[in-house]
Amino acid sequence: MKSHKALLVVLILSSANVNPQQIGDHRETVTPFGQASTPRQQVDLPAAPQPQKLDPTKLHNEAEELSKLAQSVPSDVDQLAQGKLPKDMSEELKRIEKLSKQLRNELTH
């Protein structure tokens, strides 16, 4: 039984097709048992998109606008508590959401 296990290990290790030049290469090809390996054509993946260059002036302007809009929210909420609905509150909240998404996307991509 031990000789069968040893023979199996030897067969597995001897059948492994290891090329020392491919050690750092992660593109591994597997040849089915009993077939000769044929060279494969390598396909290069497209290059990753280059990160966008940040425009500091644009970022600063968007951040300033976002800050001003956010500062107006507490007073609008106070007016709501008094039964008054500020006419531009909905639009300001939408603009806050849009600006925050733009800033997040510009800073993380």
Beta strands, then each sheet from edge to edge (+ up, - down):
end
